[in-house]
Amino acid sequence: MDGRGFVSIIKFIIGAMAIVFTRLMATCIGEYYKRRLAFCGEDVLFYPGVSIVMPKTISIGSHSHLGERCHLRGGGQVVIGEWCQIANNVIIASGNHPIDGGHYYGKAVFKDILIGNNIWIGSGAIILPGVTIGDNSVIAAGAVVTRPVEANVVVAGVPARVVGIVPLTDGTNDATKG
């Protein structure tokens, strides 16, 4: 075996070890948070760097994944449905400061966040207090969601607005009716 073949084998081994280490870290992080959340379904995956504040007010449905460096801030109820894919660097925050001319320090108001089933939230999106996201919707990367999102739509932008419809596999779509 020449030097290039040996280097290739070493690179392969290091890559495989990195994958195993990442999965191991995700499992450890997941077990840590699963014990602290209000509810956590089956097959929920927490990638490295996920942070959760006030976990007793957060519920996550089965088969949902939270990507690297996601930040969930409870206080108000945060409910994430089943089969949700939440990409890296997403912020879901149920708290805010009242804008009343007074000091912001020590004052917070909380509103619930409800995220339906089969939601895809793209990288860097921000979900703000009081938002409800309907089933089968997509939140584009970098979107800032400040208002409720209907089911079966794609939203993008700052603030997020509907930019498309999610076609359902049976060819129907309730969002296009009415």
C-alpha positions as CSV (number, residue, x, y, z in Angstrom):
1,M,0.0,0.0,0.0
2,D,1.4,3.4,-1.0
3,G,1.2,6.6,1.2
4,R,-1.9,7.9,-0.6
5,G,-3.9,4.7,0.2
6,F,-2.9,4.9,3.8
7,V,-3.9,8.5,4.1
8,S,-7.3,7.7,2.5
9,I,-7.9,4.9,5.0
10,I,-7.0,7.3,7.9
11,K,-9.4,10.0,6.5
12,F,-12.1,7.4,6.3
13,I,-11.6,6.2,9.9
14,I,-11.5,9.8,11.2
15,G,-14.7,10.6,9.3
16,A,-16.5,7.5,10.6
17,M,-15.4,8.4,14.1
18,A,-16.7,11.9,13.8
19,I,-20.1,10.5,12.7
20,V,-20.2,8.1,15.6
21,F,-19.1,10.9,18.1
22,T,-21.9,13.2,16.7
23,R,-24.5,10.5,17.1
24,L,-23.3,9.7,20.6
25,M,-23.4,13.4,21.6
26,A,-26.9,13.7,20.2
27,T,-28.0,10.7,22.2
28,C,-26.5,12.1,25.4
29,I,-28.0,15.6,24.9
30,G,-31.3,14.0,24.0
31,E,-31.4,11.9,27.2
32,Y,-30.5,15.0,29.3
33,Y,-33.3,17.1,27.8
34,K,-35.9,14.2,27.6
35,R,-35.8,14.0,31.4
36,R,-36.5,17.7,31.8
37,L,-39.1,18.5,29.2
38,A,-42.9,18.6,30.0
39,F,-43.2,15.8,27.3
40,C,-40.9,14.2,24.8
41,G,-42.1,11.6,22.3
42,E,-40.2,8.7,20.7
43,D,-37.3,9.1,18.3
44,V,-36.7,12.8,19.1
45,L,-33.2,13.7,18.1
46,F,-31.3,16.6,19.6
47,Y,-28.1,17.5,17.7
48,P,-25.1,18.9,19.5
49,G,-25.4,22.5,20.6
50,V,-29.2,22.5,21.2
51,S,-30.0,24.7,24.2
52,I,-33.3,24.7,26.1
53,V,-34.3,27.2,28.7
54,M,-37.3,26.5,31.0
55,P,-37.8,22.9,29.7
56,K,-40.8,22.1,31.9
57,T,-42.9,24.3,29.6
58,I,-41.8,22.6,26.4
59,S,-43.3,19.5,24.7
60,I,-41.9,17.8,21.6
61,G,-43.8,15.2,19.6
62,S,-42.4,11.9,18.3
63,H,-40.0,11.7,15.3
64,S,-39.0,15.4,15.5
65,H,-35.4,16.5,15.1
66,L,-33.7,19.7,16.4
67,G,-30.6,20.7,14.5
68,E,-27.3,22.0,15.7
69,R,-27.4,25.1,17.9
70,C,-31.2,25.4,18.1
71,H,-32.4,27.5,21.0
72,L,-35.8,26.9,22.6
73,R,-36.9,29.3,25.3
74,G,-39.9,28.3,27.3
75,G,-41.9,30.2,29.9
76,G,-45.0,30.2,27.8
77,Q,-46.0,26.8,26.6
78,V,-44.0,25.6,23.5
79,V,-45.6,22.6,21.8
80,I,-43.8,21.1,18.8
81,G,-45.8,18.4,17.0
82,E,-44.7,15.1,15.5
83,W,-42.5,14.7,12.4
84,C,-41.0,18.2,12.7
85,Q,-37.7,19.0,11.2
86,I,-36.1,22.0,12.8
87,A,-32.8,23.0,11.2
88,N,-29.7,24.4,12.7
89,N,-29.6,27.8,14.4
90,V,-33.4,28.1,14.8
91,I,-34.6,30.2,17.7
92,I,-38.1,29.5,19.2
93,A,-38.7,32.0,22.0
94,S,-42.0,32.3,24.0
95,G,-40.8,35.3,26.0
96,N,-40.4,39.0,25.3
97,H,-40.0,42.2,27.2
98,P,-42.9,44.7,27.6
99,I,-42.3,47.9,25.7
100,D,-43.7,50.3,28.2
101,G,-41.0,53.0,28.6
102,G,-39.8,51.3,31.9
103,H,-36.8,49.3,32.6
104,Y,-36.6,46.0,30.6
105,Y,-34.5,44.2,33.2
106,G,-36.4,41.7,35.2
107,K,-39.7,42.1,33.3
108,A,-40.8,39.5,30.8
109,V,-44.1,38.5,29.2
110,F,-44.8,35.0,27.8
111,K,-47.1,33.7,25.1
112,D,-47.6,30.2,24.0
113,I,-46.1,28.8,20.7
114,L,-47.9,26.0,19.0
115,I,-46.1,24.2,16.1
116,G,-48.2,21.6,14.3
117,N,-47.2,18.2,12.8
118,N,-44.9,17.7,9.9
119,I,-43.3,21.2,10.0
120,W,-40.0,22.1,8.4
121,I,-38.3,25.1,9.9
122,G,-35.3,26.2,7.9
123,S,-31.9,27.3,9.2
124,G,-31.7,30.5,11.2
125,A,-35.5,31.0,11.3
126,I,-36.9,32.8,14.4
127,I,-40.3,31.9,15.9
128,L,-41.6,34.6,18.2
129,P,-44.1,34.5,21.1
130,G,-47.8,33.8,20.4
131,V,-47.2,32.1,17.0
132,T,-49.2,29.1,15.9
133,I,-47.9,27.1,12.8
134,G,-50.4,24.9,11.0
135,D,-49.7,21.3,9.9
136,N,-47.5,20.6,6.9
137,S,-46.1,24.1,6.6
138,V,-42.6,25.2,5.7
139,I,-40.8,28.1,7.3
140,A,-38.0,29.3,5.0
141,A,-34.4,29.8,6.2
142,G,-33.9,33.1,7.9
143,A,-37.7,33.9,8.2
144,V,-38.9,35.8,11.3
145,V,-42.4,34.5,12.2
146,T,-44.4,37.1,14.1
147,R,-48.0,36.0,13.2
148,P,-49.9,32.7,12.9
149,V,-49.1,30.5,9.9
150,E,-51.9,28.6,8.1
151,A,-51.6,24.9,7.4
152,N,-50.0,23.7,4.1
153,V,-48.2,27.0,3.3
154,V,-44.6,28.1,2.8
155,V,-43.6,31.4,4.5
156,A,-40.4,33.4,4.0
157,G,-39.0,36.8,4.8
158,V,-38.8,39.4,7.6
159,P,-41.6,39.4,8.8
160,A,-42.6,36.1,7.3
161,R,-45.3,36.1,4.7
162,V,-46.9,33.4,2.6
163,V,-44.9,32.8,-0.6
164,G,-46.2,29.4,-1.6
165,I,-48.5,26.4,-1.0
166,V,-47.4,23.0,0.0
167,P,-49.0,20.4,-2.3
168,L,-50.4,17.5,-0.5
169,T,-49.6,14.0,-1.7
170,D,-53.2,13.2,-2.6
171,G,-53.4,16.3,-4.8
172,T,-55.6,18.3,-2.6
173,N,-54.8,21.3,-0.5
174,D,-57.2,23.0,2.0
175,A,-55.2,26.2,1.9
176,T,-56.2,26.8,-1.7
177,K,-60.0,26.6,-1.0
178,G,-62.2,29.4,0.1
